[in-house]
């Protein structure tokens, strides 16, 4: 599929697709001469990208240390 079709399928802009391809996060096939060839993205490339982009629950933050009073302020 074309970059435009892939962008519509993922509901993102075409420039996002180009950026993902340039970063190596989304595989593609180039048809034509070298790096100037037309970009085509296969269905399995999109599926692979989506599988790798699934969000995972964030780990719980470490407990914060107990707060200590300011040294320059002394209780009266």
C-alpha distances in whole Angstrom, upper triangle without the diagonal:
4,7,8,6,6,10,11,10,12,14,15,15,12,15,15,12,13,17,15,14,17,19,18,17,13,12,10,10,11,12,15,18,18,18,17,14,11,9,5,5,6,8,11,10,10,13,15,15,16,19,20,20,22,25,29,32,34,37,40,42,45,48,50,53,56,57,60,62,63,65,67,68,70,71,75
4,5,5,6,9,10,11,12,14,13,13,10,13,13,10,11,15,14,13,15,18,17,17,13,13,10,10,11,11,14,17,17,16,15,12,8,7,5,6,9,11,14,12,12,15,17,16,17,20,21,21,23,26,30,33,34,37,41,42,45,48,49,53,56,56,60,62,62,64,66,66,69,70,74
4,5,5,6,9,10,11,12,11,9,6,9,10,7,8,11,11,10,13,15,15,14,11,12,10,11,11,13,15,17,17,15,14,12,9,7,7,7,10,12,14,12,11,15,16,14,16,19,19,19,21,24,27,30,32,35,38,39,42,45,46,50,53,53,56,58,58,61,62,63,66,67,70
4,5,5,6,9,10,10,9,8,6,9,10,8,10,13,13,13,16,18,18,17,14,15,13,14,15,16,18,20,20,18,17,15,12,10,10,10,13,14,17,15,13,17,18,16,17,21,21,20,22,25,28,31,32,36,39,40,43,46,47,51,53,54,57,59,59,62,63,63,66,67,70
4,5,5,6,9,10,10,10,9,12,12,10,12,15,15,14,17,19,19,18,14,15,13,14,15,16,19,22,22,20,19,17,13,11,10,9,11,11,14,13,11,14,17,15,16,19,20,19,21,24,27,30,32,35,38,40,43,46,47,51,54,54,58,59,60,63,64,64,67,68,71
4,5,5,6,8,8,9,8,11,10,7,10,13,11,12,15,16,16,14,11,12,11,13,15,16,19,22,21,19,19,17,14,11,9,7,9,9,12,10,8,11,13,12,12,16,16,16,18,20,24,27,29,32,35,36,40,43,44,48,50,51,54,56,57,60,61,62,64,65,69
4,5,5,6,5,5,5,8,8,6,9,11,11,12,15,16,16,14,12,14,13,16,17,19,21,23,23,20,20,18,15,12,12,10,13,12,15,13,10,13,15,13,13,17,17,15,18,20,23,26,27,31,34,35,38,41,42,46,49,49,52,54,55,57,59,59,62,63,66
4,5,5,6,7,8,12,11,10,13,15,15,16,19,20,20,18,15,17,16,18,19,21,24,26,26,23,23,21,18,15,14,12,14,13,16,15,12,15,17,15,14,18,19,17,19,21,25,27,29,32,35,36,40,43,44,48,50,51,54,56,56,59,61,61,63,64,67
4,5,8,10,11,14,12,11,14,16,15,16,19,20,19,17,14,16,15,17,19,21,24,27,26,24,24,22,19,16,14,11,12,10,13,13,9,11,14,13,12,15,17,15,16,19,22,25,27,31,33,35,39,41,43,47,49,50,53,55,56,59,61,61,63,64,67
4,6,9,10,12,10,9,13,14,12,14,17,17,17,14,12,15,15,18,20,22,25,27,26,24,24,22,19,16,15,12,13,12,14,12,9,11,13,11,9,13,14,12,13,16,19,22,24,27,30,32,35,38,39,43,45,46,50,52,52,55,57,57,60,60,64
4,7,9,12,10,10,14,15,14,16,19,19,19,17,15,18,18,21,22,24,27,29,28,25,25,24,21,18,17,15,16,15,17,16,12,14,17,14,13,16,17,15,16,17,21,23,25,28,31,32,36,38,39,43,46,46,49,51,52,55,56,56,59,60,63
4,7,8,6,8,11,11,11,14,16,16,17,15,13,16,17,20,21,23,25,27,26,23,23,22,19,17,16,15,17,16,18,16,13,15,17,14,13,17,17,14,16,17,21,23,24,28,30,31,35,38,38,42,45,45,48,50,50,53,54,55,57,58,62
4,5,5,7,9,10,11,13,15,16,17,16,14,17,16,19,19,21,24,25,24,21,20,20,17,15,16,15,17,18,20,17,15,18,19,16,16,20,19,17,19,21,24,27,27,31,33,34,37,40,41,44,47,47,50,51,51,54,55,56,59,60,63
4,5,5,6,9,10,11,12,14,16,15,13,15,14,16,16,18,20,21,20,18,17,16,14,12,12,12,15,16,18,16,14,17,18,16,16,20,20,18,21,22,26,29,29,33,35,36,39,42,43,46,49,49,52,54,54,57,58,58,61,63,66
4,5,5,6,9,10,10,12,14,14,13,15,15,17,17,19,20,21,20,17,16,17,15,13,14,14,18,19,20,17,16,19,19,16,17,21,20,18,21,22,26,28,28,32,34,35,38,41,41,44,47,47,50,52,51,54,55,56,59,60,64
4,5,5,6,9,10,10,12,11,10,13,14,17,17,20,22,23,21,18,18,18,16,14,15,13,16,17,18,15,13,16,17,13,14,18,16,14,17,18,22,24,25,28,31,31,34,37,38,41,44,44,47,49,49,52,53,54,57,58,61
4,5,5,6,9,10,11,10,8,10,10,13,14,17,19,20,19,16,16,15,13,10,11,10,13,14,15,12,10,14,14,11,13,16,15,14,17,19,22,25,26,29,32,33,36,39,40,43,46,47,50,52,52,54,56,57,59,61,64
4,6,5,6,9,10,10,9,11,10,12,12,15,17,18,16,13,13,13,11,9,11,11,14,16,17,14,13,17,16,14,16,19,18,17,20,22,25,28,28,31,34,35,38,41,42,45,48,48,51,53,53,55,56,57,60,62,65
4,5,5,6,9,9,9,11,12,15,15,18,20,20,18,14,15,16,15,12,14,13,17,18,19,15,14,17,16,13,15,18,16,15,19,20,23,26,25,28,31,32,34,38,38,41,44,45,47,49,49,51,53,54,57,58,62
4,6,5,6,5,5,8,10,13,15,18,20,21,18,15,17,17,15,12,13,11,14,15,15,12,11,14,13,9,12,15,13,12,15,17,20,23,23,26,29,30,33,36,37,40,43,44,47,49,49,51,53,54,57,58,62
4,5,5,6,5,6,7,10,11,14,16,17,15,12,13,13,12,9,10,9,12,14,14,11,11,14,13,10,14,16,14,14,18,20,23,26,26,29,32,33,36,39,40,43,47,47,50,52,52,54,56,57,60,61,65
4,5,8,8,9,10,12,12,16,17,17,14,11,13,14,14,11,13,13,16,18,18,14,15,18,16,14,17,19,17,16,20,22,25,28,27,30,33,33,36,39,40,43,46,47,49,51,51,53,55,56,59,61,64
4,6,8,10,12,15,15,19,20,20,17,14,16,17,17,14,16,15,17,19,18,14,15,17,15,12,15,17,14,14,18,19,21,24,24,26,30,30,32,36,36,39,43,43,46,48,48,50,52,53,56,57,61
4,6,7,9,12,13,17,19,19,16,14,16,16,16,13,14,13,15,16,15,11,13,15,12,10,14,15,12,13,17,19,21,24,24,27,30,31,33,37,38,41,44,45,48,50,50,52,54,55,58,59,63
4,7,10,13,15,19,21,22,19,17,19,19,18,14,15,12,14,15,13,10,10,12,10,7,10,12,9,9,13,15,18,21,21,24,27,28,31,34,35,39,42,43,46,48,48,51,53,54,56,58,61
4,7,10,13,16,19,20,18,15,17,16,15,11,11,8,10,11,10,7,7,10,8,6,9,11,10,10,14,17,19,23,24,26,30,31,34,37,39,42,45,46,49,51,52,54,56,57,59,61,64
4,7,10,13,16,17,15,14,16,14,13,10,9,7,8,10,9,6,8,10,9,8,12,13,12,13,17,20,22,26,27,29,33,34,37,40,42,45,48,49,52,55,55,57,59,60,63,64,68
4,7,10,13,14,13,12,13,11,10,6,6,5,7,10,10,7,9,12,11,11,14,16,15,17,20,23,25,29,30,33,36,37,40,44,45,48,51,52,55,58,58,60,62,63,66,67,71
4,6,10,12,11,10,12,9,8,6,5,6,8,11,12,9,12,15,14,14,17,19,19,20,23,26,29,33,34,36,40,41,44,47,49,52,55,56,59,61,62,64,66,67,69,71,74
4,6,8,7,7,8,5,5,5,6,9,11,15,15,13,15,18,18,17,20,22,22,23,26,29,32,35,36,39,42,43,46,50,51,54,57,58,61,63,63,65,67,68,71,72,76
4,7,8,9,9,5,5,6,7,11,12,16,17,16,18,21,20,20,23,25,25,26,29,32,35,39,40,42,46,47,50,53,54,57,61,61,64,67,67,69,70,71,74,76,79
4,6,8,7,4,6,9,11,14,16,20,21,19,21,24,24,24,27,29,28,29,32,35,38,42,42,45,49,49,52,56,57,60,63,64,66,68,68,70,72,73,76,78,81
4,7,6,5,8,11,13,17,19,23,23,21,23,26,26,25,28,30,29,30,34,36,39,43,43,46,49,50,52,56,57,59,63,63,66,68,68,70,71,72,75,77,81
4,5,6,9,11,13,16,18,22,22,19,22,25,24,23,26,28,27,28,32,34,37,40,40,43,46,47,49,53,53,56,60,60,63,65,64,66,68,69,72,74,78
4,6,8,9,12,15,18,21,21,18,20,24,22,21,24,26,25,26,29,32,34,38,38,40,43,44,46,50,50,53,57,57,59,62,61,63,64,66,69,71,74
4,7,9,12,15,18,22,23,20,21,25,24,23,26,28,27,27,31,33,36,39,40,42,46,46,49,52,53,55,59,59,62,63,63,65,66,68,71,73,76
4,6,9,13,15,19,20,18,19,23,22,21,24,27,26,27,30,33,36,39,40,42,46,46,49,52,53,56,59,60,63,65,64,67,68,69,72,74,77
4,7,10,13,16,18,16,17,20,21,20,22,25,25,25,28,31,34,37,38,41,44,45,48,51,52,55,59,59,62,64,64,66,68,69,72,73,77
4,7,10,13,15,12,13,17,17,16,19,21,21,21,24,27,30,34,34,37,41,42,45,48,49,52,55,56,59,61,61,63,65,66,69,70,74
4,7,10,12,10,11,14,15,14,17,19,20,20,23,26,29,33,34,37,40,41,44,48,49,52,56,56,59,62,62,64,66,67,70,71,74
4,7,8,6,7,11,11,11,13,16,16,17,19,23,26,29,31,34,37,38,41,45,46,50,53,54,57,59,60,62,64,64,67,68,72
4,5,5,7,9,10,11,13,15,16,17,19,23,25,29,31,34,37,39,42,45,47,50,53,55,58,60,61,63,65,66,69,70,73
4,5,5,6,9,10,11,12,14,15,17,21,23,27,29,32,35,37,40,44,46,49,52,53,57,59,60,63,65,65,67,68,72
4,5,5,6,8,10,10,12,14,16,19,22,25,27,30,34,36,39,42,44,47,50,52,55,58,59,61,63,64,66,67,71
4,5,5,6,9,10,11,12,15,18,21,24,26,29,32,34,37,40,42,45,49,50,53,56,56,59,61,62,64,65,69
4,5,5,6,9,10,10,13,16,19,22,24,27,31,32,36,39,41,44,47,48,52,54,55,57,59,60,62,63,67
4,5,5,6,9,10,11,15,17,21,23,26,29,31,34,38,40,43,46,48,51,54,55,57,59,60,62,63,66
4,5,5,6,9,10,14,16,20,22,24,28,30,33,36,38,41,45,46,49,52,53,56,58,58,61,62,65
4,6,5,6,9,12,15,19,20,23,26,28,31,34,36,39,43,44,47,50,50,53,55,56,58,59,63
4,5,5,6,10,13,16,18,21,25,27,30,33,35,38,41,43,46,49,50,52,54,55,57,58,61
4,5,6,9,11,15,17,20,23,26,29,32,34,37,40,42,45,48,49,52,54,55,57,57,61
4,6,9,10,14,16,18,22,24,26,30,32,35,38,40,43,46,47,49,52,52,54,55,59
4,6,9,13,14,17,20,22,25,28,30,34,37,38,41,44,45,47,50,50,52,53,57
4,6,10,12,15,18,21,24,27,29,33,35,37,40,43,44,47,49,49,52,52,56
4,7,9,12,15,17,20,23,25,29,32,33,37,39,41,43,46,46,48,48,52
4,6,9,12,15,18,21,23,27,29,31,35,38,39,42,44,44,46,47,50
4,6,9,12,15,18,20,24,26,28,32,35,36,39,42,41,43,43,47
4,6,9,12,15,17,20,23,25,29,31,33,36,38,38,40,40,44
4,6,9,12,15,18,21,23,26,29,31,34,36,36,38,39,42
4,6,9,12,15,18,20,23,26,28,31,34,33,35,35,39
4,6,8,12,15,17,20,23,25,27,30,30,32,32,36
4,6,9,12,15,18,21,23,25,28,28,30,30,34
4,6,9,12,15,18,21,23,26,26,27,27,31
4,6,8,12,15,17,19,22,22,24,24,28
4,6,9,13,15,17,20,20,21,22,25
4,6,10,13,15,18,17,18,18,22
4,7,9,12,15,14,15,16,19
4,7,9,12,11,12,13,17
4,6,9,8,9,10,13
4,6,5,8,10,14
4,5,7,10,13
4,6,10,12
4,7,9
4,6
4
